[in-house]
Amino acid sequence: MKNIRLVLLGEFLLFLGIFVFNVLIESGGLSAVVWYIDLPSILIIALVLIPGLLIMGAWKDFTKAFSVGIKPYSLLELKNIIEAVDAAQKLTVFGALFAIVISGVQIMGRLDPSMMGPGLAVCFLSGFYAVIIEFLLLPLRLNAERKMNEEMDLGE
């Protein structure tokens, strides 16, 4: 993986293509794309992920993950980058679970049968967003781990 940014772009385009294909087949049109947009869920995940990384002091190392393989990093820096991406993965899951619980409580708070379907759909979107973010974070971690292994081999 020489350029992680191209890998991430390729993954994003692959995911987007599969998503659009699925929406067109299942729902019958692009108007169904709005069903998959829930700004509060995205905000909750972001408000757990970004401040969490900042509080842990891992934000700078996390941003470096996007340039591993482009810029040279020491073994210690690569280890810190891997830990920062790992923290981002965990914070993403925690943020999604937090959003799911909030949505679930809101659904249970007003048990209107006509609102149950849309409420559950919103509840599932947080998990969907977490999967997308994890899908993009995984190559960052693998790229940093490979680069660290290469550096360790060269050091011997």
C-alpha positions, -999 to 999 in steps of 0.1 A, spaced: 0 0 0 21 28 -12 -5 56 -11 -31 50 16 -52 79 4 -58 61 -29 -67 30 -11 -92 49 11 -106 66 -20 -109 32 -37 -126 17 -7 -150 46 -5 -159 44 -41 -164 6 -39 -187 11 -8 -206 39 -25 -211 18 -57 -224 -12 -37 -246 11 -17 -261 29 -47 -266 -4 -65 -284 -19 -35 -306 12 -31 -315 11 -67 -324 -26 -67 -341 -27 -33 -359 6 -32 -365 14 -68 -348 48 -70 -323 72 -57 -349 90 -36 -345 63 -10 -310 76 -3 -324 101 21 -336 72 43 -299 66 51 -292 101 63 -295 109 100 -276 139 111 -281 134 148 -266 99 147 -236 112 127 -231 140 151 -232 118 182 -206 95 167 -184 125 157 -189 141 192 -176 109 208 -148 102 183 -131 136 178 -132 149 214 -122 114 226 -91 114 205 -83 150 215 -87 142 252 -65 112 249 -38 132 230 -41 109 200 -56 133 175 -22 143 160 -11 106 157 -45 98 142 -41 124 115 -6 111 107 -22 77 98 -33 93 65 3 99 54 19 66 65 39 54 35 41 89 21 61 104 49 88 85 68 80 78 105 100 62 133 90 29 149 77 48 180 57 71 158 42 41 139 33 25 172 16 56 184 -3 59 150 -15 23 153 -27 30 189 -44 62 178 -63 43 150 -72 16 174 -86 42 198 -106 57 169 -120 23 161 -131 18 197 -145 53 200 -165 48 168 -181 17 183 -188 34 216 -203 64 198 -225 42 177 -237 23 207 -244 55 226 -265 68 196 -283 34 194 -292 36 231 -304 72 228 -326 63 198 -339 32 215 -349 51 246 -367 77 224 -386 49 206 -396 33 239 -406 66 253 -433 71 227 -445 36 217 -466 47 188 -470 18 164 -470 41 134 -436 55 144 -420 22 153 -406 14 118 -390 48 112 -377 49 148 -360 16 144 -346 26 111 -329 56 127 -317 33 155 -300 10 130 -284 39 111 -259 45 139 -246 10 135 -245 15 98 -224 46 101 -200 28 125 -195 0 99 -187 26 73 -162 43 95 -146 10 106 -144 1 69 -123 32 63 -102 29 95 -91 -7 90 -68 0 60 -52 29 80 -43 5 108 -31 -23 85 -10 1 65 7 14 97 12 -21 109 28 -32 76 50 -1 76 61 -8 112 69 -44 103 90 -32 73 109 -8 95 116 -36 120 129 -59 92 152 -31 79 165 -25 115 177 -61 119 
